[in-house]
């Protein structure tokens, strides 16, 4: 029985998931998940960021499992990131934020916050400020030794934030890849040159 359990556990350096990707089609297969379709435009943007994070990490020798919003299996990884953008009413009452379930993940959250807050020119909400952030459903499927984080990259229901993000999705992805690499100590992904003086 133990051999079966070990065989069923997928190992990789990193898991990257694009929030809401694959929905609504995946909702029927995963009725245990709340079928949230995300903010307007979120399902289009999260795969762009997740794919670029994955590409950069793999180019630097980091093994990555790339998943949509709903996926099967359990994963043992160094780090897991779940890419999202916020949407809220009234508009422009939120910003970037971070979610995590375990106190041990706070270090990874603090590293990302310090990095992203240095370039994101809008508000940064407190960590775990919603139940959805601190009890994110996919946390149950990962054992991440260096951190499992939901990264809300900004509020796309807020026109100024959406405009800022729209032309920077690849840049933000490169920053995430750098952050993951330095947090787990693998891949030696460089800090993107355009951010070198802004940490």
KOLVO-269635 format. One record per residue: chain; residue number from 1; x, y negated, z of N, C-alpha, C in turn. Coordinates in nm, 3 decimals. Layout:
// KOLVO-269635
(site "A",NUM,(X,Y,Z),(X,Y,Z),(X,Y,Z))
...
This chain:
// KOLVO-269635
(site "A",1,(0.083,0.121,0.000),(0.000,0.000,0.000),(0.087,-0.125,0.000))
(site "A",2,(0.192,-0.127,0.081),(0.281,-0.241,0.087),(0.345,-0.267,-0.049))
(site "A",3,(0.386,-0.160,-0.120),(0.447,-0.177,-0.252),(0.349,-0.242,-0.348))
(site "A",4,(0.222,-0.207,-0.339),(0.121,-0.267,-0.427),(0.106,-0.416,-0.397))
(site "A",5,(0.103,-0.451,-0.269),(0.090,-0.591,-0.230),(0.209,-0.671,-0.280))
(site "A",6,(0.331,-0.616,-0.263),(0.450,-0.687,-0.309),(0.449,-0.702,-0.460))
(site "A",7,(0.403,-0.602,-0.532),(0.400,-0.608,-0.677),(0.300,-0.712,-0.726))
(site "A",8,(0.194,-0.734,-0.649),(0.090,-0.827,-0.692),(0.129,-0.972,-0.669))
(site "A",9,(0.232,-0.996,-0.588),(0.276,-1.131,-0.558),(0.370,-1.179,-0.667))
(site "A",10,(0.337,-1.290,-0.730),(0.419,-1.345,-0.838),(0.523,-1.438,-0.779))
(site "A",11,(0.649,-1.420,-0.819),(0.758,-1.502,-0.769),(0.808,-1.595,-0.879))
(site "A",12,(0.836,-1.718,-0.844),(0.896,-1.816,-0.935),(0.953,-1.928,-0.849))
(site "A",13,(1.030,-2.015,-0.912),(1.081,-2.130,-0.837),(0.968,-2.229,-0.807))
(site "A",14,(0.882,-2.252,-0.907),(0.782,-2.359,-0.896),(0.652,-2.315,-0.961))
(site "A",15,(0.541,-2.357,-0.903),(0.410,-2.346,-0.966),(0.360,-2.487,-0.995))
(site "A",16,(0.317,-2.511,-1.119),(0.261,-2.639,-1.159),(0.121,-2.615,-1.212))
(site "A",17,(0.024,-2.684,-1.153),(-0.116,-2.669,-1.194),(-0.172,-2.804,-1.237))
(site "A",18,(-0.247,-2.803,-1.345),(-0.313,-2.925,-1.394),(-0.456,-2.928,-1.342))
(site "A",19,(-0.486,-3.023,-1.257),(-0.618,-3.033,-1.196),(-0.730,-3.042,-1.298))
(site "A",20,(-0.833,-2.963,-1.277),(-0.956,-2.961,-1.356),(-0.937,-2.904,-1.497))
(site "A",21,(-0.814,-2.872,-1.536),(-0.790,-2.815,-1.669),(-0.862,-2.681,-1.684))
(site "A",22,(-0.927,-2.663,-1.796),(-0.997,-2.538,-1.824),(-1.143,-2.538,-1.782))
(site "A",23,(-1.184,-2.639,-1.712),(-1.324,-2.650,-1.671),(-1.401,-2.730,-1.776))
(site "A",24,(-1.529,-2.703,-1.794),(-1.616,-2.614,-1.714),(-1.609,-2.467,-1.751))
(site "A",25,(-1.534,-2.430,-1.856),(-1.534,-2.291,-1.901),(-1.494,-2.194,-1.790))
(site "A",26,(-1.399,-2.233,-1.705),(-1.351,-2.143,-1.601),(-1.444,-2.133,-1.481))
(site "A",27,(-1.543,-2.219,-1.473),(-1.628,-2.223,-1.353),(-1.704,-2.093,-1.329))
(site "A",28,(-1.750,-2.029,-1.436),(-1.825,-1.905,-1.420),(-1.736,-1.792,-1.370))
(site "A",29,(-1.608,-1.794,-1.407),(-1.515,-1.689,-1.364),(-1.470,-1.707,-1.220))
(site "A",30,(-1.480,-1.829,-1.168),(-1.432,-1.858,-1.033),(-1.543,-1.928,-0.953))
(site "A",31,(-1.654,-1.858,-0.929),(-1.767,-1.923,-0.860),(-1.734,-1.962,-0.716))
(site "A",32,(-1.627,-1.906,-0.660),(-1.589,-1.941,-0.523),(-1.528,-2.081,-0.514))
(site "A",33,(-1.487,-2.137,-0.628),(-1.433,-2.273,-0.631),(-1.545,-2.370,-0.662))
(site "A",34,(-1.538,-2.485,-0.601),(-1.633,-2.589,-0.634),(-1.599,-2.640,-0.774))
(site "A",35,(-1.697,-2.639,-0.865),(-1.668,-2.671,-1.005),(-1.671,-2.822,-1.027))
(site "A",36,(-1.567,-2.886,-0.981),(-1.553,-3.031,-0.995),(-1.483,-3.059,-1.128))
(site "A",37,(-1.544,-3.142,-1.211),(-1.487,-3.172,-1.343),(-1.392,-3.290,-1.341))
(site "A",38,(-1.375,-3.353,-1.226),(-1.278,-3.460,-1.213),(-1.328,-3.593,-1.263))
(site "A",39,(-1.243,-3.693,-1.250),(-1.274,-3.828,-1.296),(-1.272,-3.832,-1.449))
(site "A",40,(-1.339,-3.930,-1.505),(-1.341,-3.946,-1.651),(-1.199,-3.959,-1.703))
(site "A",41,(-1.161,-3.867,-1.791),(-1.027,-3.867,-1.849),(-0.926,-3.781,-1.776))
(site "A",42,(-0.960,-3.735,-1.657),(-0.863,-3.658,-1.578),(-0.827,-3.526,-1.644))
(site "A",43,(-0.926,-3.456,-1.700),(-0.898,-3.328,-1.765),(-0.810,-3.344,-1.888))
(site "A",44,(-0.808,-3.462,-1.946),(-0.720,-3.487,-2.060),(-0.578,-3.521,-2.015))
(site "A",45,(-0.567,-3.591,-1.904),(-0.435,-3.638,-1.860),(-0.356,-3.537,-1.778))
(site "A",46,(-0.421,-3.459,-1.693),(-0.344,-3.370,-1.607),(-0.261,-3.267,-1.686))
(site "A",47,(-0.312,-3.210,-1.796),(-0.227,-3.118,-1.871),(-0.106,-3.186,-1.935))
(site "A",48,(-0.120,-3.311,-1.976),(-0.006,-3.384,-2.034),(0.107,-3.392,-1.932))
(site "A",49,(0.072,-3.432,-1.811),(0.173,-3.444,-1.706),(0.228,-3.307,-1.667))
(site "A",50,(0.140,-3.210,-1.645),(0.184,-3.077,-1.603),(0.272,-3.011,-1.708))
(site "A",51,(0.238,-3.026,-1.833),(0.320,-2.967,-1.940),(0.459,-3.030,-1.946))
(site "A",52,(0.466,-3.161,-1.926),(0.596,-3.227,-1.932),(0.681,-3.194,-1.809))
(site "A",53,(0.620,-3.187,-1.693),(0.693,-3.143,-1.574),(0.752,-3.005,-1.599))
(site "A",54,(0.670,-2.915,-1.651),(0.712,-2.778,-1.680),(0.826,-2.775,-1.781))
(site "A",55,(0.813,-2.853,-1.888),(0.916,-2.856,-1.992),(1.050,-2.901,-1.936))
(site "A",56,(1.049,-3.009,-1.859),(1.174,-3.063,-1.804),(1.238,-2.963,-1.708))
(site "A",57,(1.160,-2.907,-1.619),(1.215,-2.811,-1.523),(1.273,-2.689,-1.594))
(site "A",58,(1.199,-2.633,-1.689),(1.250,-2.515,-1.761),(1.377,-2.548,-1.839))
(site "A",59,(1.385,-2.669,-1.894),(1.505,-2.709,-1.967),(1.628,-2.714,-1.876))
(site "A",60,(1.606,-2.723,-1.747),(1.715,-2.727,-1.649),(1.727,-2.596,-1.571))
(site "A",61,(1.669,-2.490,-1.624),(1.688,-2.357,-1.568),(1.601,-2.322,-1.449))
(site "A",62,(1.497,-2.401,-1.424),(1.406,-2.373,-1.312),(1.291,-2.287,-1.365))
(site "A",63,(1.262,-2.177,-1.298),(1.151,-2.092,-1.342),(1.019,-2.152,-1.294))
(site "A",64,(0.925,-2.166,-1.388),(0.798,-2.234,-1.359),(0.682,-2.148,-1.404))
(site "A",65,(0.584,-2.133,-1.316),(0.455,-2.078,-1.353),(0.363,-2.196,-1.376))
(site "A",66,(0.310,-2.207,-1.497),(0.221,-2.319,-1.533),(0.078,-2.268,-1.537))
(site "A",67,(-0.009,-2.323,-1.452),(-0.146,-2.276,-1.440),(-0.245,-2.390,-1.465))
(site "A",68,(-0.367,-2.354,-1.509),(-0.476,-2.453,-1.516),(-0.533,-2.475,-1.376))
(site "A",69,(-0.650,-2.535,-1.368),(-0.710,-2.562,-1.238),(-0.746,-2.434,-1.163))
(site "A",70,(-0.805,-2.339,-1.232),(-0.849,-2.214,-1.171),(-0.761,-2.101,-1.222))
(site "A",71,(-0.703,-2.024,-1.130),(-0.614,-1.917,-1.171),(-0.623,-1.803,-1.071))
(site "A",72,(-0.580,-1.687,-1.117),(-0.584,-1.566,-1.034),(-0.446,-1.540,-0.976))
(site "A",73,(-0.443,-1.458,-0.874),(-0.317,-1.413,-0.818),(-0.267,-1.496,-0.703))
(site "A",74,(-0.162,-1.445,-0.641),(-0.096,-1.512,-0.530),(0.051,-1.531,-0.567))
(site "A",75,(0.108,-1.642,-0.522),(0.241,-1.683,-0.568),(0.332,-1.714,-0.451))
(site "A",76,(0.455,-1.665,-0.461),(0.562,-1.701,-0.369),(0.658,-1.789,-0.447))
(site "A",77,(0.665,-1.915,-0.410),(0.744,-2.013,-0.483),(0.821,-2.101,-0.385))
(site "A",78,(0.916,-2.175,-0.439),(0.982,-2.276,-0.356),(0.889,-2.396,-0.338))
(site "A",79,(0.821,-2.436,-0.446),(0.735,-2.552,-0.439),(0.618,-2.535,-0.535))
(site "A",80,(0.503,-2.587,-0.495),(0.384,-2.588,-0.580),(0.332,-2.731,-0.586))
(site "A",81,(0.298,-2.775,-0.706),(0.238,-2.908,-0.722),(0.111,-2.895,-0.804))
(site "A",82,(0.009,-2.965,-0.758),(-0.122,-2.966,-0.822),(-0.147,-3.110,-0.867))
(site "A",83,(-0.146,-3.131,-0.999),(-0.150,-3.265,-1.057),(-0.294,-3.315,-1.067))
(site "A",84,(-0.318,-3.435,-1.017),(-0.451,-3.496,-1.021),(-0.442,-3.647,-1.040))
(site "A",85,(-0.556,-3.704,-1.076),(-0.578,-3.848,-1.075),(-0.709,-3.870,-1.000))
(site "A",86,(-0.717,-3.977,-0.924),(-0.835,-4.003,-0.843),(-0.941,-4.077,-0.924))
(site "A",87,(-1.064,-4.060,-0.885),(-1.176,-4.137,-0.937),(-1.272,-4.163,-0.823))
(site "A",88,(-1.317,-4.286,-0.808),(-1.395,-4.319,-0.689),(-1.490,-4.434,-0.717))
(site "A",89,(-1.598,-4.439,-0.641),(-1.692,-4.551,-0.643),(-1.695,-4.609,-0.501))
(site "A",90,(-1.676,-4.740,-0.487),(-1.653,-4.839,-0.592),(-1.512,-4.829,-0.649))
(site "A",91,(-1.500,-4.866,-0.776),(-1.371,-4.860,-0.844),(-1.270,-4.949,-0.773))
(site "A",92,(-1.144,-4.909,-0.784),(-1.029,-4.983,-0.730),(-1.028,-4.985,-0.577))
(site "A",93,(-1.087,-4.883,-0.517),(-1.082,-4.873,-0.370),(-0.989,-4.759,-0.326))
(site "A",94,(-0.919,-4.700,-0.421),(-0.824,-4.594,-0.389),(-0.693,-4.623,-0.462))
(site "A",95,(-0.609,-4.521,-0.472),(-0.480,-4.536,-0.536),(-0.413,-4.401,-0.544))
(site "A",96,(-0.282,-4.399,-0.532),(-0.209,-4.273,-0.528),(-0.223,-4.212,-0.389))
(site "A",97,(-0.209,-4.080,-0.381),(-0.215,-4.012,-0.251),(-0.152,-3.874,-0.262))
(site "A",98,(-0.135,-3.812,-0.147),(-0.072,-3.680,-0.139),(-0.154,-3.595,-0.043))
(site "A",99,(-0.172,-3.468,-0.081),(-0.239,-3.374,0.008),(-0.151,-3.254,0.035))
(site "A",100,(-0.158,-3.203,0.157),(-0.088,-3.080,0.192),(-0.158,-3.018,0.312))
(site "A",101,(-0.137,-2.888,0.328),(-0.213,-2.813,0.429),(-0.132,-2.782,0.555))
(site "A",102,(-0.001,-2.774,0.542),(0.082,-2.733,0.655),(0.177,-2.847,0.695))
(site "A",103,(0.204,-2.857,0.824),(0.296,-2.960,0.873),(0.434,-2.946,0.808))
(site "A",104,(0.473,-2.824,0.775),(0.604,-2.802,0.713),(0.614,-2.867,0.575))
(site "A",105,(0.500,-2.898,0.513),(0.500,-2.962,0.381),(0.519,-3.113,0.389))
(site "A",106,(0.519,-3.168,0.510),(0.529,-3.313,0.526),(0.660,-3.369,0.472))
(site "A",107,(0.768,-3.292,0.481),(0.897,-3.340,0.429),(0.888,-3.361,0.278))
(site "A",108,(0.834,-3.264,0.207),(0.820,-3.277,0.061),(0.730,-3.394,0.026))
(site "A",109,(0.624,-3.413,0.104),(0.532,-3.525,0.081),(0.603,-3.658,0.102))
(site "A",110,(0.684,-3.667,0.206),(0.755,-3.792,0.235),(0.856,-3.825,0.126))
(site "A",111,(0.923,-3.724,0.073),(1.018,-3.747,-0.037),(0.947,-3.801,-0.160))
(site "A",112,(0.833,-3.739,-0.195),(0.758,-3.786,-0.311),(0.703,-3.927,-0.289))
(site "A",113,(0.647,-3.951,-0.173),(0.591,-4.084,-0.144),(0.699,-4.192,-0.158))
(site "A",114,(0.815,-4.170,-0.099),(0.922,-4.270,-0.105),(0.964,-4.297,-0.250))
(site "A",115,(0.966,-4.192,-0.330),(1.007,-4.207,-0.470),(0.900,-4.277,-0.553))
(site "A",116,(0.776,-4.227,-0.546),(0.669,-4.280,-0.632),(0.624,-4.419,-0.588))
(site "A",117,(0.623,-4.444,-0.458),(0.584,-4.576,-0.409),(0.680,-4.684,-0.457))
(site "A",118,(0.802,-4.644,-0.493),(0.899,-4.738,-0.544),(0.870,-4.788,-0.685))
(site "A",119,(0.782,-4.715,-0.757),(0.749,-4.760,-0.893),(0.600,-4.785,-0.913))
(site "A",120,(0.515,-4.722,-0.833),(0.371,-4.735,-0.850),(0.327,-4.868,-0.788))
(site "A",121,(0.278,-4.963,-0.868),(0.256,-5.099,-0.818),(0.119,-5.122,-0.754))
(site "A",122,(0.052,-5.015,-0.714),(-0.081,-5.026,-0.654),(-0.080,-4.959,-0.518))
(site "A",123,(-0.193,-4.953,-0.455),(-0.197,-4.902,-0.318),(-0.168,-4.752,-0.312))
(site "A",124,(-0.114,-4.712,-0.198),(-0.086,-4.571,-0.171),(-0.166,-4.536,-0.047))
(site "A",125,(-0.257,-4.441,-0.061),(-0.343,-4.402,0.048),(-0.268,-4.315,0.149))
(site "A",126,(-0.317,-4.305,0.273),(-0.253,-4.216,0.371),(-0.257,-4.071,0.324))
(site "A",127,(-0.158,-3.995,0.363),(-0.157,-3.852,0.332),(-0.284,-3.787,0.387))
(site "A",128,(-0.337,-3.692,0.311),(-0.450,-3.610,0.357),(-0.571,-3.693,0.400))
(site "A",129,(-0.596,-3.803,0.329),(-0.705,-3.891,0.374),(-0.843,-3.838,0.337))
(site "A",130,(-0.850,-3.729,0.262),(-0.978,-3.662,0.238),(-0.965,-3.513,0.272))
(site "A",131,(-1.078,-3.450,0.296),(-1.079,-3.305,0.322),(-1.028,-3.231,0.200))
(site "A",132,(-1.064,-3.278,0.080),(-1.020,-3.213,-0.043),(-0.869,-3.211,-0.059))
(site "A",133,(-0.802,-3.313,-0.007),(-0.656,-3.316,-0.013),(-0.594,-3.218,0.086))
(site "A",134,(-0.639,-3.221,0.209),(-0.573,-3.138,0.311),(-0.618,-2.992,0.307))
(site "A",135,(-0.733,-2.964,0.249),(-0.781,-2.826,0.239),(-0.803,-2.786,0.094))
(site "A",136,(-0.715,-2.828,0.007),(-0.725,-2.798,-0.136),(-0.737,-2.647,-0.156))
(site "A",137,(-0.831,-2.606,-0.238),(-0.866,-2.463,-0.250),(-0.748,-2.376,-0.292))
(site "A",138,(-0.660,-2.425,-0.379),(-0.552,-2.341,-0.432),(-0.437,-2.322,-0.334))
(site "A",139,(-0.435,-2.397,-0.223),(-0.333,-2.374,-0.122),(-0.338,-2.230,-0.072))
(site "A",140,(-0.458,-2.169,-0.076),(-0.472,-2.031,-0.029),(-0.396,-1.931,-0.115))
(site "A",141,(-0.361,-1.970,-0.236),(-0.297,-1.876,-0.329),(-0.146,-1.892,-0.337))
(site "A",142,(-0.090,-1.984,-0.262),(0.055,-2.005,-0.271),(0.121,-2.000,-0.134))
(site "A",143,(0.239,-1.940,-0.133),(0.330,-1.947,-0.020),(0.450,-2.022,-0.073))
(site "A",144,(0.461,-2.149,-0.037),(0.563,-2.237,-0.092),(0.662,-2.275,0.017))
(site "A",145,(0.784,-2.227,0.007),(0.881,-2.246,0.115),(0.924,-2.391,0.133))
(site "A",146,(0.922,-2.471,0.024),(0.966,-2.611,0.034),(0.851,-2.711,0.020))
(site "A",147,(0.729,-2.663,0.005),(0.615,-2.754,0.002),(0.514,-2.722,-0.106))
(site "A",148,(0.387,-2.737,-0.070),(0.275,-2.727,-0.165),(0.199,-2.858,-0.154))
(site "A",149,(0.194,-2.933,-0.264),(0.138,-3.068,-0.261),(0.035,-3.090,-0.370))
(site "A",150,(-0.073,-3.158,-0.335),(-0.162,-3.218,-0.433),(-0.108,-3.359,-0.457))
(site "A",151,(-0.079,-3.391,-0.582),(-0.030,-3.524,-0.617),(-0.139,-3.598,-0.693))
(site "A",152,(-0.204,-3.691,-0.624),(-0.298,-3.782,-0.688),(-0.215,-3.900,-0.736))
(site "A",153,(-0.204,-3.915,-0.868),(-0.107,-4.009,-0.925),(-0.160,-4.150,-0.942))
(site "A",154,(-0.285,-4.173,-0.906),(-0.345,-4.305,-0.916),(-0.493,-4.292,-0.944))
(site "A",155,(-0.562,-4.403,-0.931),(-0.707,-4.403,-0.951),(-0.741,-4.445,-1.094))
(site "A",156,(-0.779,-4.348,-1.177),(-0.805,-4.381,-1.317),(-0.944,-4.441,-1.339))
(site "A",157,(-1.025,-4.447,-1.234),(-1.151,-4.522,-1.243),(-1.129,-4.671,-1.220))
(site "A",158,(-1.006,-4.709,-1.187),(-0.970,-4.850,-1.167),(-0.897,-4.899,-1.292))
(site "A",159,(-0.954,-4.990,-1.370),(-0.893,-5.029,-1.497),(-0.746,-5.070,-1.490))
(site "A",160,(-0.701,-5.152,-1.394),(-0.559,-5.185,-1.393),(-0.468,-5.063,-1.371))
(site "A",161,(-0.510,-4.971,-1.282),(-0.430,-4.851,-1.259),(-0.432,-4.761,-1.382))
(site "A",162,(-0.548,-4.747,-1.442),(-0.558,-4.663,-1.562),(-0.469,-4.717,-1.674))
(site "A",163,(-0.469,-4.848,-1.693),(-0.386,-4.909,-1.797),(-0.239,-4.886,-1.769))
(site "A",164,(-0.199,-4.902,-1.644),(-0.059,-4.881,-1.607),(-0.019,-4.736,-1.632))
(site "A",165,(-0.103,-4.643,-1.592),(-0.072,-4.500,-1.606),(-0.072,-4.454,-1.752))
(site "A",166,(-0.160,-4.508,-1.832),(-0.182,-4.458,-1.968),(-0.055,-4.454,-2.052))
(site "A",167,(0.033,-4.548,-2.032),(0.157,-4.554,-2.111),(0.276,-4.495,-2.038))
(site "A",168,(0.252,-4.433,-1.922),(0.363,-4.384,-1.841),(0.347,-4.237,-1.799))
(site "A",169,(0.262,-4.162,-1.863),(0.240,-4.024,-1.821),(0.367,-3.940,-1.830))
(site "A",170,(0.444,-3.953,-1.939),(0.568,-3.878,-1.951),(0.672,-3.925,-1.849))
(site "A",171,(0.676,-4.055,-1.823),(0.769,-4.108,-1.724),(0.738,-4.055,-1.585))
(site "A",172,(0.610,-4.054,-1.550),(0.570,-4.002,-1.419),(0.602,-3.853,-1.410))
(site "A",173,(0.580,-3.780,-1.520),(0.613,-3.637,-1.522),(0.762,-3.615,-1.500))
(site "A",174,(0.845,-3.696,-1.565),(0.990,-3.683,-1.548),(1.029,-3.710,-1.403))
(site "A",175,(0.962,-3.804,-1.339),(0.989,-3.835,-1.199),(0.947,-3.719,-1.109))
(site "A",176,(0.835,-3.656,-1.140),(0.791,-3.540,-1.062),(0.892,-3.426,-1.077))
(site "A",177,(0.938,-3.402,-1.199),(1.036,-3.295,-1.222),(1.164,-3.321,-1.142))
(site "A",178,(1.209,-3.446,-1.144),(1.327,-3.482,-1.064),(1.302,-3.456,-0.916))
(site "A",179,(1.187,-3.499,-0.866),(1.154,-3.483,-0.726),(1.150,-3.335,-0.686))
(site "A",180,(1.089,-3.253,-0.770),(1.083,-3.110,-0.741),(1.224,-3.052,-0.736))
(site "A",181,(1.305,-3.084,-0.836),(1.440,-3.031,-0.845),(1.523,-3.066,-0.721))
(site "A",182,(1.516,-3.191,-0.677),(1.596,-3.230,-0.560),(1.539,-3.170,-0.433))
(site "A",183,(1.407,-3.153,-0.425),(1.345,-3.097,-0.305),(1.381,-2.951,-0.287))
(site "A",184,(1.381,-2.875,-0.397),(1.411,-2.731,-0.386),(1.560,-2.702,-0.405))
(site "A",185,(1.637,-2.801,-0.449),(1.781,-2.781,-0.467),(1.816,-2.692,-0.583))
(site "A",186,(1.733,-2.697,-0.689),(1.759,-2.615,-0.808),(1.740,-2.699,-0.934))
(site "A",187,(1.820,-2.670,-1.035),(1.801,-2.729,-1.167),(1.877,-2.857,-1.193))
(site "A",188,(1.912,-2.930,-1.089),(1.988,-3.054,-1.106),(1.926,-3.146,-1.211))
(site "A",189,(1.793,-3.162,-1.205),(1.725,-3.256,-1.296),(1.766,-3.397,-1.258))
(site "A",190,(1.813,-3.477,-1.354),(1.857,-3.613,-1.318),(1.739,-3.707,-1.297))
(site "A",191,(1.763,-3.808,-1.215),(1.666,-3.915,-1.202),(1.659,-3.987,-1.336))
(site "A",192,(1.538,-4.005,-1.392),(1.529,-4.077,-1.520),(1.598,-4.212,-1.510))
(site "A",193,(1.676,-4.244,-1.613),(1.760,-4.364,-1.610),(1.681,-4.490,-1.580))
(site "A",194,(1.558,-4.499,-1.633),(1.480,-4.621,-1.613),(1.440,-4.645,-1.468))
(site "A",195,(1.451,-4.539,-1.384),(1.415,-4.553,-1.243),(1.538,-4.559,-1.152))
(site "A",196,(1.657,-4.552,-1.210),(1.778,-4.536,-1.130),(1.799,-4.647,-1.028))
(site "A",197,(1.760,-4.770,-1.061),(1.781,-4.879,-0.968),(1.661,-4.913,-0.884))
(site "A",198,(1.558,-4.826,-0.884),(1.432,-4.862,-0.819),(1.392,-4.769,-0.707))
(site "A",199,(1.486,-4.688,-0.656),(1.452,-4.596,-0.548),(1.444,-4.667,-0.416))
